[in-house]
Amino acid sequence: MSAQLSFSKVEIHGSGLIGTSIALALAPLGVEVRMVDADSRAESLAQQLVGPVKSSPFSPELVISAVPISAFSSVLSALELGDFKGVFIDVASVKTKVTVEVSTSKLSLGRFLPTHPMAGREVGGAESARSDLFQGRAWIIDSSGVDGDVLLIARELIAALGADLVDFPVEEHDRAVALISHLPQVIASLLAKQLSGNPESWLTLAGSGLRDTTRIAGSDPKLWREIISANSQSIKPLLENFAADLSEFIESIADETSVEKLISDGQIGRLAIPGKHGGKVREYTYLPIVIEDKPGQLAAIFNECARADVNIEDLSIEHSPGQQTGLITLALSASDSVKLSEHLSKAGWSVHAPKA
């Protein structure tokens, strides 16, 4: 039994990014994890990354479903067949559908906790898993009607993985993620689609704006076809509002006042997004530094930041093909920006005037 946790054996169905990341975070805590996957190759890779199963028989106190929504029923069937009485949670992106499936199964709804960690990457699979994937990220649950010991284990799990627990009803969850996750995926994919068929010479000019807004367009199509289909009822009205705004803007695109209003409205919306850990959005100062195009420059910058005792909140890198220099821009607090600028200038770095 782990010294920190009240459970010691976990079975995870699904050896993709989320399932394997959970396992990688639990294994160092002394939890024995068994990976289960319909794809034997994925299961073997994930299990090797996590470590071998030593207990026989293996009787998990906690089962986690990290499979695609379409495969959730197969996990339910396996648990029904084994007459599982322990704690069962899932991590699917849409909660209403899986909750309904459990309610019509032989399993007790009181033993099932619907959850959704708000973490991920645009690349999937066990090979992309990270033990720190959930650090500082929201992990949504719906605790209504759930047994007390189930909640206790879920809270321990979420805390052990470094996530922040948020309690939402499943219906509200599906509407919320439609806005903050599913709608951005659709829009990013639609934007990236426009790039196909254009001259490569144009695309080589792309900077961080295009890369940032299309980053999630690299997501797994098979995974997202299920997510969007399962939550289409919540996504559709958002797309209709988006289409209405787009149509209105198309009609007035030549009007400077309309353009300014669109950009201004976008700024207001963006400011509504909370800062880290749900706090107030912080205003950062952006410090541009020209670096040479050679190995070790980024690491050297980070070392200088450590020596100056400043905290980097974000960074961006710009480098054109064939260019002998690159531009790294660090986001810091105003006071840290001044401190780091003075420190780097004295150390011989090419630092330029910061901007708010």
N, C-alpha and C positions, 0 to 999 in steps of 0.2 A: 504494500500500500504506500503510495506517495505520501511524503510528510506534509505536503501542502494540500492534497486533495482527498476527498472522501471516496474516490473511485480509483481503481488501479488497472482495469481492463476495458478497452474501448474497441468497438468494431466499427469501421468506417466503410460504408458502401459508396464507391466512387473514388477512383484514383486519379482524378484530375487535379487542377490547380488548387481548388479550395480544400478538397478532402485530404490531399497530401500535405498541404500547408498546415492544416490542423494537426495532422499526425506528427509532422516535423517539430511542431511547437510542444507537443505533449511528451514525446519520447525522452527528452532530457530531464523531464520532471519525474521520471520513474514510472510512467504509465506504459503498459504493454499495449501495443496497437496492432490489430489485425486488419489488413486492407482486403476488401472484396470488390471485384470488378468483373463485369461480363467480358471485358477485354483482358485476356490472360497476360499479354505483354505489358499493358499498363499496370496491372496488379503486381506483377513481378518486379517491375522497376520501382514502383512506389514502396513495396515492402522492403526491397533492398536498401532504399534510401532511409527508411524509418528504422530498420533493424528487424531481426527475426522474431517470430512468435515462439516463445519457449514453453508456455503452459499447454498442457494437454490433459483433459479437454480444456478448451478455451471458453469460458463463460463470462461474457462481457456484462458489466453493470450498465453500460451506456452504449447505445447504437446511434450512429449519426448517418443520416442519408445525405450524401453529397453527389447524387446522380442527377442527370437531366430530368426535367419534369415528366417527360414521357416514360422514363424508367422507374418512376417512384412506385408505381403499382407492383413492380416486381420485388422491390424491397419489402413492401407491405406483405406480399404473399410469403416471402421467406420468413418473416417474423411470425406470421400467423401459423405457418407450418411448424415452427419451432416452439410455439406457445410462449413467446417472449413476454416476460412480465417486468422487465427492467425499464430504464429511462430511454425514451426514443425522441430524438430531435431531428429536424431537417434544416437545410441551409439554402433552399430554393429561393429564386428571386421573386417568385409570385406565391403568395400565401393562401389565398382563398381556395384555390383548386386542390392543393395537397390536404388542407384541413377537411374539406368535404370528403376526400377519398378515405381519410382515416376514420371519419365519422360513420362511413358505410362499411367499414371493415370489422373484423372480430377484435381488434385492439381497442383498449380503453382510451377515450379522448383525454382522460385525466393523466395518462402516462405519456402523452405526446405533447411536445412543445414546438410550435412553429417558430423558426428563427430565420434571420437573414443577416449575415455579416456584410456590411457595406464596404467590401474590399475586393480587389481583383486586379488583373492585369490584362492588357490587350492580347497577350499570348497565353495559351492554356497548356494543360497537360502536367503530369508529374514532374517533368524536366524543368518546368517554370516555377515550381513551388518554392516558397520561402517561409521559414519559421517565423519571421517578423511581419508577415503580410497583414496581420490584424492589429498591429501596434497602433494605438491612438485612433482607431477607426470605430465608428458606431456599429453595434451589433444589436439588431432589432429583434424583440421577442413579443409574443402575445401571451401574457400570463393568465388570462381569464380562464377559469375552470380547470386549471392545471394543479396536480397534486403538489403539496409542499416540498417533498423530497426531490421531485423532478426539478422544481425551481431552484432548490439549493444546489444541485449538481450543475445545472445550467449556468448559474451565477458563478460557481467555482471555475467552470470551463472557460467562460468568457473572460473572467478576470485573469486567469492563468495565461491566456493568449494575448493579454494586453489591450483588449478592446473595451469600449465604453457601452454599457448596457442601456438600451432605450426600449421602453415598453409601449407598444402601439397595438390597437386592435387590427386584425388581419385586413379588414376592408380599408381602413385608413392607410395601412402600410402599402397596399397595392396602388392606391391613388397617389401616395407620396412618391413612391419609386418610379411611377409612370412619369412624373414631372422631373425628378432630379436625376434619373438614370436612363429610363427607356426612351424618352423624348430626345435627349442629347445623342443617344446612339443612332436613332433614325436620322436626325438632322446631319450628324457627322458623316454618315454613310451616303446620304443624298448629296452632300457637298463634295465628298471625295469622288463620287460617281462622275461629277462634271469634269474631272481632270482627265478622264480617259479620252484618247484620241487627239489630244492637243500636242503641239510640237514639244519635243523634249527640251529644246533650247529655252522655252518659256518656263518649264518646270524647274530647271536648274537655278532659276532666280528666286525660288521659294525660300522664304525666311521662316522665323518662328511662328508668325501668325497663322500661316497655312498649316504648318506641322502641328501646332497646338490644337487647332480646331478640327483636324482630321485624324488625330492620334487614335482615337477609339474606333475609327473606321477599319482598323486592322483586326477587329474582334472576330471570334469564331462564328461563321454564318449559321452552322447547324445548331449551336447553342442559342443564338439570338432568335432564330426562327421560332423556337419553342417559347422563349420568354415573351416575345412580342405577341405571338398568337394567344398565349394563355392570359395576357393582361390587355388584350386589344380593347376591351370595354372601357378601361381607364385611359388608354393612350389615344383613342380616336378623337374624343372632344378636344384634347390638347393640340392635336394635329390640325383639327378644324379651325381652332383659334389662330394657330400659326399661319395656316393658309390664308385666312381672312386678313391678317396683318400684312402678309406678303403681297396679296393682291392689291391692297390699299396702297402699299408703298410703290408697287410697280406703276400704278396710275399717276403717282405724284413724284416720281424719282427725279424729274427735272427741276423740281421746286426746292431751292436751298433750305427753306424753312422746314419742309417735311423731312429732309435728310438730317438736319440738325436735331429735330425732335426724335427721330428714330435712334440716333446715336445717344442722345441724352436719356431716353427711356431705357436703353440698354444699360447705360451706366447705373441708373437707379436700381434696375433689377439685379445687376451684379453685386452692388453694395448690400443687397439684402442677404447675400450668402454669408453665414457666420464665419468667423475666423477659426483658427485651430481650437479643437476641443469645445466647439460651440460658443466660444467667446466672441467678443466684439471684433469686427474686422479691423486689423491694424493697418495703418498707413506706413508703407515702406519707402525708403530712399534707395535708389538704384545707382550702384557704383560701377561705371564701366572701366575695364582694365584690358589693355591690349597685350596679348601674349604671343610668344613665338610659336610657330608650328613645329614643335618637337616634343618628344615623349617627356612626361614628368611635370609638365607645366601646371596642370590642374592640381596634382598632388602637392606641388610646391605652394600654390595659392592657399590650399586648405591648411597646410602647415603654418603659413604666415598668419592665417586667421586664428589658429589656435594660440600662437605666440602673442597675438594682439588681444586675445581673450574676447573675441566678438562672436556673435551667433548669426550664422547665415540662415535666412528664412527660405530663400529660393535662389535659383540661378538659371541663366540661359547662356547658350554658346552659339556664336555665329562664326561660320568659317566657309568662305567660298572656295570651290575647287581651284587648285593651283596657287592660292594665296599663301604667302609666307608668314602671315600673321593671322591671328583670330581675335575675336572680341568676346570676353566673358563679362557678363553683367551680374553682379551680386545684389540681392535684395536684403537690406538690413534695416534696423531702426536708424533714425536720424543720428543719434549719438554714436552708435557703432560705426556708422558710415564715416563720420568725421575721424574717429579713432583709427579705423583701418586705413583710410586714405593717407593719413599722416604716417602711419607705420610702413605702408607699402612704398610710399614715396621715398622715405629714408632708406629703404632696402633696395632701391633702384628699379622698382617696377614702374611701368608706364600707366599711371593712374590718371583718369580724366575727371572733370567736374561732375559731381553726382547730380541726379535729377529726381524730383519727387514723383 
